[in-house]
Amino acid sequence: MDRFTAMTVFVNVAERGSLTAAADALDMSRAMVTRYLAQVEQWLGVRLLHRTTRRTSLTSAGEAALQRFRQMLEIGADLQSELASDDPEPHGTLRVTASVSFGQSHLARAVAGYVQRHPAARIELLLVDRLVNLVEERVDLAVRIARRVDPGLIARKLATCSSVLCATPAYLQARGTPQVPEELATHNCMTHHYVARSVWNLFRGGRTISVAVGGNISANEASLLLEAVRAGAGIAMLPAYQVAPLLRRGELVQLLPDYDLEELGVHAVYASRRQQPAVLRCFLDYLVECFASPEFADIDWRPARAPRRAPRGTGVQ
C-alpha cells in the first residue's frame, strides 16, 4: 500500500466530510478512495470513520490519526521541497483560489502564461464566491481583492484595483444621469453582498461623501451585478478590470467621473513562509511581473478626466 497516498486520502475525506468530495478533489474514483480508507484502517488496526449514507464523521481514533497524518504530510512536503531546491526548474502542484470574476478575467491568463513558461509546474484553480480557509482546504495561494488582509496570513500586494460607477445609456436616458453623489440615493443602485453593501463612499478635494444606496438586486459576485447592469436594471459599483472594455465601446457609461472611489488591493495571500516550495516562490514572482505588465492594466484602469475649468473672475488661464 502507498501509505503516503492513503494518508492523503484520509485527510481529504476527514476535511471534506465526504468520500465523493475527496474523490473529486484527488481526481480518483470513489471506489479507489474507499479502498485506500480500508487499507489505512487495516494498517492501523482501528476504525477511523463513522460512515452513513448521508455523512462521514471521525471516530476518536480518527481524530488522533488526522492530526498525526497532517503533520506527516507536511513533513513530507517540506522534505520534497528541500530536496528539489537544487533544481532550477519549478515543479509540483499548486492549489490557487480567487473569485470567479477575477479568475476568469485575469488569473486564468496569468496561470496559462506561467505553465507555458514552466511546464513542469501544475496549477489547480479553485474559483469560488466565498472566503476560502487556506489551511483546511489545503490551498497554497489565494488572490484576494480587499481593503485589508487577515493578519494571520502573509500577503504580497500585486496591484491596486480601482472601481467604477456605471450604467447603460438606456437606463440613464430613462432615469436621468446623477450629477452629484447625493442623487445616487434616488436611483436603483445594485450592491455587492460583501463590498459597500449599503453605503458608497466618494472622494473629492479631501472630502468624503457617503451616500446610502439601495436597489432591488444584490449579489455575492461582481459578474452577476455586471450582467444586471448590462441588462439596464440600474447602477452598480464594479471593478475597473470588468468594465473598462465596455466603457471604451460605449456599452456602459461611467458616472461621476470627477469623484474617486475607494481603492482595493489585489493581494497574493498564503499561510506560511516556512519551507515555502520553490514553485510557490516562483509563481509569486511571476504574478508580480505579470500584473505590472500593460496586458493587465485594466485592473487599475482610469479614464482620462477632462480638465476642470477655473471659476470665473479668478484670472486663471
C-alpha positions, 0 to 999 in steps of 0.5 A: 500500500502507498501509505503516503497516498492513503494518508492523503486520502484520509485527510481529504475525506476527514476535511471534506466530510465526504468520500465523493468530495475527496474523490473529486478533489484527488481526481480518483474514483470513489471506489479507489478512495474507499479502498485506500480508507480500508487499507489505512484502517487495516494498517492501523488496526482501528476504525477511523470513520463513522460512515452513513449514507448521508455523512462521514464523521471521525471516530476518536481514533480518527481524530488522533490519526488526522492530526498525526497524518497532517503533520506527516504530510507536511513533513513530507512536503517540506522534505520534497521541497528541500530536496528539489531546491537544487533544481532550477526548474519549478515543479509540483502542484499548486492549489490557487483560489480567487473569485470567479470574476477575477479568475476568469478575467485575469488569473486564468491568463496569468496561470496559462502564461506561467505553465507555458513558461514552466511546464513542469509546474501544475496549477489547480484553480479553485474559483469560488464566491466565498472566503476560502480557509487556506489551511483546511482546504489545503490551498497554497495561494489565494488572490484576494481583492480587499481593503485589508488582509487577515493578519494571520496570513502573509500577503504580497500586494500585486496591484491596486484595483480601482472601481467604477460607477456605471450604467447603460445609456438606456437606463440613464436616458430613462432615469436621468444621469446623477450629477452629484453623489447625493442623487445616487440615493434616488436611483436603483443602485445594485450592491455587492453582498460583501463590498459597500453593501449599503453605503458608497463612499466618494472622494473629492478635494479631501472630502468624503461623501457617503451616500446610502444606496439601495436597489432591488438586486444584490449579489455575492459576485461582481459578474452577476451585478455586471450582467444586471447592469448590462441588462439596464436594471440600474447602477452598480459599483464594479471593478475597473478590470470588468468594465473598462472594455465596455466603457471604451465601446460605449456599452456602459457609461461611467458616472461621476467621473470627477469623484474617486472611489475607494481603492482595493488591493489585489493581494497574493495571500498564503499561510506560511513562509516556512519551507515555502516550495520553490514553485510557490516562490516562483509563481509569486514572482511571476504574478508580480511581473505579470500584473505590472505588465500593460496586458493587465492594466485594466485592473487599475484602469482610469479614464482620462478626466477632462480638465476642470475649468477655473471659476470665473473672475479668478484670472486663471488661464 
